Amino acid sequence: MSIRGWMTDCSKGDNLRGFWRLYRLHSGAKSRLFRDLFTFLMNRSAHRHGGYVGPGAVIQGEPTLPHGLHGVFISRYAVIGANCRIYQNVTIGEVNRKAPVVGNGCWIGAGAVLVGDIRIGANARIGAGAVVSRDVPAGATVVAQPPRILERT
């Protein structure tokens, strides 16, 4: 990559190599002082990129983020498998300190919300805008929920 290309990626917030390096250093830190320092730097970097990855999240490998970390929220209790592709504005949230476990090779579309103590099987695909609160079997495709009337006035 040319210097100009590298500078463009950094200015747009697309270059996440430094962020993932901090994430790995944080995961391997033995000292509480270093872990706190790496947490601070990681949070500053994520804020600059427009997202959040919880310091306790378990991420195997580096997920592919085509739009950078823009709008991505990953809970500190989440587990993300290897070779996952996560688009912008995805929320992987928690309920009562329990967050989703995402299998290897999953594809999560823009604006999707995964919440609660659920398991997403390997190679599953979550469509854009889908709200997932139940387990998804391996290789399945999940699309947006059908709308329903909650209350009539």
Residue pairs with C-beta under 8 A, 6 or more apart in sequence:
1 9
6 15
9 15
12 68
13 48
13 49
13 50
13 68
13 69
13 70
14 68
16 49
16 62
16 65
16 68
16 69
18 45
19 42
19 45
19 46
19 49
19 53
19 69
20 62
22 38
22 41
22 42
22 45
23 42
23 53
23 59
25 34
25 38
26 35
26 38
26 39
26 42
26 55
29 35
29 38
35 55
39 55
42 53
42 55
43 52
43 55
46 52
46 53
46 69
49 68
49 69
49 70
50 68
50 69
50 70
50 71
51 68
51 69
51 70
51 71
51 72
51 73
51 74
52 72
52 73
52 74
53 59
53 69
53 72
53 74
54 74
54 75
54 76
54 77
54 78
55 76
56 76
56 77
57 74
57 75
57 76
57 77
57 78
57 79
57 80
58 78
58 79
58 80
59 74
59 79
59 80
60 80
60 81
60 82
60 104
61 81
61 82
61 83
63 80
63 83
63 84
63 85
63 86
64 83
64 84
64 85
64 86
65 72
65 86
65 87
66 85
66 87
67 87
67 88
67 110
68 88
70 88
70 89
71 88
71 89
71 90
72 86
72 88
72 89
72 90
72 91
73 90
73 91
73 92
73 93
74 80
74 92
75 92
75 93
75 94
75 99
76 94
76 99
77 94
77 97
77 98
77 99
78 92
78 94
78 99
78 100
78 101
78 102
79 99
79 100
79 101
79 102
80 86
80 92
80 102
81 102
81 103
81 104
81 105
81 106
81 122
82 104
82 105
83 104
83 105
84 102
84 104
84 105
84 106
84 107
84 108
85 106
85 107
85 108
86 108
87 108
87 109
87 110
87 111
87 112
87 128
88 110
88 111
89 110
89 111
90 108
90 109
90 110
90 111
90 112
90 113
90 114
91 112
91 113
91 114
91 115
92 99
92 100
92 102
92 108
92 114
92 115
93 99
93 113
93 114
93 115
93 116
94 115
94 116
95 115
95 116
95 117
96 117
98 116
98 117
99 115
99 116
99 117
100 114
100 115
100 116
100 117
100 118
100 119
100 120
100 132
101 118
101 119
101 120
102 108
102 114
102 120
103 119
103 120
103 121
103 122
103 123
103 124
103 138
104 122
104 123
105 122
105 123
106 120
106 122
106 123
106 124
106 125
106 126
107 124
107 125
107 126
108 114
108 126
109 125
109 126
109 127
109 128
109 129
109 130
110 128
110 129
111 128
111 129
112 126
112 127
112 128
112 129
112 130
112 131
112 132
113 130
113 131
113 132
114 120
114 126
114 132
115 131
115 132
115 133
116 133
118 132
118 133
118 134
118 135
118 136
119 135
119 136
120 126
120 132
120 135
120 136
121 135
121 136
121 137
121 138
121 139
121 140
122 138
122 139
123 138
123 139
124 136
124 137
124 138
124 139
124 140
124 141
124 142
125 140
125 141
125 142
126 132
126 136
126 142
127 141
127 142
127 143
127 144
128 144
129 144
130 142
130 143
130 144
130 145
131 144
131 145
132 142
136 142
